[in-house]
Amino acid sequence: MDTGQTMPQVPLFTPDGRYLVVRGRLWRAANPGLSAAEHARLVKTLMAARRQIGAARRAGDRPALALAAAAVDAAKHGLGERGPVWWHDGAPDYNRHLARNTPYADWYAAQRQQ
């Protein structure tokens, strides 16, 4: 029976786990070195801040919007998705780059053929 809803797709991560690929673009993944409790706390904080952004936009409250955006940024830094990279091998950060324009290009092309 077709309910008209599609199943959510499993996110595609680069082989090294550093990036999530969304519509061909690399987005830095959360630091796998975080404890499960710390990761959960930061995700909860991030989701709350995103809800606050929506409420502030609907209310036209610019000061609240700025505070909520700062909270999102802080949570993303805590998760390792922004700011200094969480890996220690000196590899550059390709966050927000198109996968096809990075060293992951061949790997990504192979994923798209499957």
N, C-alpha and C positions, 0 to 999 in steps of 0.2 A: 504494500500500500504506500503510495506516494503522499507524504504530508506536505510537500512543497518546501521542506527545509532540507538543507544540505548538511552533511556531517562536517564538523570542523576538521580541517586538515592538521596532521601532525606537523609541527614546525620543522623546517629543514635547518639543521645546524651544520656548520663546516666540520670537516673531520677532526680538527683540533679543538672543537667546542667553543671557540672564541666568538663566533658570530652566528646569528640567526639570519636567515635569508628571507626577505619579504619583498615580493615583486622584483626580484633580481638585485636588490640592494642589501648590503651587509649592515647589520645592526649589532653592536657589541652585546654579547650575552652577559648575564649576571656572573659574578665571580663564583666559581664552583667551590672555592675555599671557604665560603661563608658557612657557618653552621646552619642546620635546617631551621632552628629557632630564629636566628638573626635574619635569614632570608625571608621567612614568613612574616616577621615583624616589619621588615622594610617593604615588602609587597603590600601588606595591609596599610601601611602609612601611605604608600604610593597611590593605592586605589582610593583612599579617603581624600587625598589631595586632589586627585582627578575629579572626584565628585564635587569637591569644593570649587574647582574651576568652573564646572558646569553651572553650579548654583550662582556663582559670582557673575558669570556671563549673562545668565537669565535675568539677574537682578540689575545688571548694568553697574555693578559695584567694582570700580577699578582698583581701589585699595585692597579689597578682598581678593580680587583676581591676582594682583601682584604677590600677595602673601601665599596664595595657593600655588602659583607657579613656582615660587621659591621652594615650597615644600616638595613639589614634584622633583625639582632639580636636586634637592638635598637627598631625597630617597634614591634617585637614580645614581647619584655619586656613591651613596652607601652600598648600593648593589654592585657597583663597578661598571655600570653601563655608560657612565660619563666620567670625565676626569682622567687621572692617570690610569694606564692599563694595569690589569691585575696579573698579567703574566710577567715573567722575569727573564726571558731569554733574549731580550733586546729587539724582538720582532716589531715592526712598525704597526701602527693602528690604522686599519682600513675601514673604520666605522663610517657609515653612510656612503661608502663608495659602491658603485655598481660592481657586482661580482665579476663581470666579464672584463673589468679593467684592473684586476688585481691578480696576485699569484694563485687565487682560487679559480681562475677562469676555466681551465681545463676540467677541473673537478665539477664545477657548476654546469658546464656544457654537457657533461656526461650524465648528470642528474636529470637534466631536462629531456634527455633522450629516453629515459626509462619510462 
